[in-house]
Amino acid sequence: MSVLENFEDWKSFLNQRIDQAQSMGMDDNTLSNIAHQMADYLADKVDPKNDQERLLKELWQSANPDQQKTLASVLVQYMDKKPQQ
């Protein structure tokens, strides 16, 4: 099963990558830029595997570039603050 098929697995995977990047010294701005690039790629190239991913794709595609940057930043902040279960 791919991490994209289960939203909780996807969030856990993303949180691990954020933790890894922060431990390497990347700041939030850099993380947001990377998240923006990843989200752009996913929205363009990957079919959503669940309702949550479909919603994120639709939000991403309906946003203008400034809104996408904000959304990417919010996603990084959300993952950074979310306690792992």
C-alpha positions as CSV (number, residue, x, y, z in Angstrom):
1,M,0.0,0.0,0.0
2,S,1.3,3.4,-0.9
3,V,1.4,6.3,1.6
4,L,-0.8,8.1,-0.8
5,E,-3.6,5.6,-0.3
6,N,-4.2,6.3,3.4
7,F,-4.4,9.9,4.5
8,E,-3.0,9.1,8.0
9,D,0.0,7.4,6.5
10,W,0.5,10.3,4.2
11,K,0.4,12.8,7.1
12,S,2.9,10.6,9.1
13,F,5.2,10.4,6.1
14,L,5.1,14.2,5.5
15,N,5.6,14.9,9.2
16,Q,8.7,12.6,9.2
17,R,10.1,14.5,6.2
18,I,9.5,17.8,7.8
19,D,11.3,16.7,11.0
20,Q,14.2,15.4,8.9
21,A,14.5,18.7,7.0
22,Q,14.4,20.7,10.2
23,S,17.1,18.5,11.8
24,M,19.2,19.4,8.7
25,G,18.7,23.1,9.5
26,M,16.1,24.1,6.9
27,D,13.9,27.0,8.0
28,D,10.2,27.3,7.7
29,N,10.4,29.4,4.5
30,T,12.6,26.8,2.8
31,L,10.2,24.1,3.9
32,S,7.2,26.1,2.6
33,N,8.9,26.5,-0.8
34,I,9.6,22.7,-1.0
35,A,6.0,22.0,0.1
36,H,4.8,24.3,-2.7
37,Q,6.8,22.5,-5.3
38,M,5.7,19.1,-4.0
39,A,2.0,20.1,-3.9
40,D,2.3,21.6,-7.4
41,Y,3.7,18.3,-8.7
42,L,1.1,16.1,-6.9
43,A,-1.8,18.3,-8.1
44,D,-0.5,18.0,-11.7
45,K,0.8,14.4,-11.8
46,V,-0.8,12.2,-9.1
47,D,-4.4,11.1,-8.9
48,P,-5.9,11.5,-5.5
49,K,-6.3,8.2,-3.6
50,N,-8.8,9.4,-1.0
51,D,-11.3,12.2,-0.3
52,Q,-8.8,14.2,1.7
53,E,-6.3,14.2,-1.1
54,R,-9.0,15.1,-3.6
55,L,-10.0,18.1,-1.5
56,L,-6.4,19.2,-1.2
57,K,-6.0,18.9,-5.0
58,E,-9.1,20.9,-5.6
59,L,-8.1,23.6,-3.1
60,W,-4.7,23.8,-4.7
61,Q,-6.0,24.0,-8.3
62,S,-8.6,26.7,-7.4
63,A,-6.0,28.9,-5.6
64,N,-3.9,31.6,-7.3
65,P,-0.1,31.4,-6.8
66,D,-0.1,33.6,-3.7
67,Q,-2.8,31.5,-2.1
68,Q,-0.9,28.3,-3.0
69,K,2.2,29.7,-1.2
70,T,0.0,30.4,1.8
71,L,-1.6,26.9,1.6
72,A,1.8,25.3,1.4
73,S,3.0,27.3,4.5
74,V,-0.2,26.3,6.4
75,L,0.3,22.6,5.6
76,V,3.9,22.7,6.8
77,Q,2.8,24.5,10.0
78,Y,-0.1,22.1,10.5
79,M,2.2,19.1,10.1
80,D,4.9,20.6,12.4
81,K,2.4,21.2,15.2
82,K,0.3,18.0,14.8
83,P,1.0,15.5,17.6
84,Q,1.7,12.0,16.3
85,Q,-0.8,9.3,17.4
